[in-house]
Amino acid sequence: MRRHLLQSLGTLPLEQLCLVSIMGWKIKKINVKTTFLNGIIEEEVYIEQPRGFEVKGKESHVYGLKKALYGLKQALRAWYCRIDGYLLSMGFTKSEAHPNLYFILVGISLLILVLYADDL
């Protein structure tokens, strides 16, 4: 029965809210401002020197990035790959119905985690 309930969580936000209401669960929201600064880039990415921060005599040189920057196209994917690996290593199970939904059973308590990245 729990498996069926967990699979039903991953369809629409309205359905998730309905299930939370019916089950009497608590909702906790955490907003992380530096999310994209924690992603590790797997491919080679180079950027120009920012205006005002050019190195004299090396103005034509570029910087090679090791970590994601906000606004970088690869930032969301890099962050998601890192958090996905971490959650799975902690024992969470990824929902088959919704790729951003994870769950873990701790004793008799069920913890459900839904990831959402707003990259506006």
N, C-alpha and C positions, 0 to 999 in steps of 0.2 A: 504494500500500500504506500509506503514512504517513497519508493522509487517512482510510482505513478505521480505522487504529489510533486516530487522534485522535477520530473520531466514537464509537468504542467506549468512550472514557474517560468520556463524559458520562452514563452510565446509573445505576449504583449505586456507592457508595463501595467495596463489596467487590470489584467488578469493577476499579475503579481500583487498588486495592491489589494485586490479582492481576497486573494488567498491569505495575505497577511491579516486582513481584517477578520476573516472567518476563523482563522486559527488563533487569533489574539496575540500574535507575535509582536515584538518590539522592533522598530526600525532605527538604525543608527546610520547617520550620514557623515562621512569624513571627506573634507575637501583638501586636496593636496596641491599647493601652489607650485611646487618645484618638480612635478611629475616627470616632465620630459628631460630634466637634467640628469636623470638616473639611468637612461638608456645607453647601452654600449653599442656602438655602430660596428657592424660586421664588415662592411665594404669600405673602400677608400673614398673619403669625402674631403674636398679641399674648399677653402673659402678665401676670398680676397682679404687683405688687411683692412680693418674698419677705418673709416675716415677719422683723422685725429690721433690715430694710434699706429701710424705707419712707422716702420723702423728706417731711420735715415740711411740712405745708401742701398737699401733693400726693398724699395717701394714696389718692385715687380714680383717679389716673392709672395707665396700664398701659405696659409696655415693648413696643416693636416689635422682633422678632427679625430679625437679618440672617443669622445662622448657626444651625445646628441645635444643640439641647441634648440631652444624653442623656435618654432617656425620652419625648422628643417623638415623636408618631406619624409625622411626616414625616422623622425623622432617618435612618432606614435607606434610604429612597428617595433622599433628598438626597445621602447619602454614595455610594450605588451609582451614581447618575447622574454624579457627579464622577469617581469612579475609572474608570468605564466610558469616559468621554470621554478621560481621560488615557491609559489603556492602548491604546485605538484610535489615538490620536495618536502613540504610541510605536511603532506598527507591529504590535501584537498583532492577532490574528484571534480573533473570538468564535466559540465552538463553536455550531453549529446545534442540537446535541443537548442541551446543558447551558448555560443562560444565564450561569452563574457560572464557566465554564471558558474560559480564553484561552490562546493558544499563539503562539509566534514561533520562526522558524528563524533562528539566528545562525550563519552559516557552515555547518558540518555538525552543530551542536549544536541540539537541540530543547529549548525551555523551555516548560513547561506550568505555568500558574498557575490554581489553583482558589481562588475567594474564598468565605469563609464568615463570616457575621456572627452572633454569638451575642448576641442582645439579651434577656438574662434579667434 
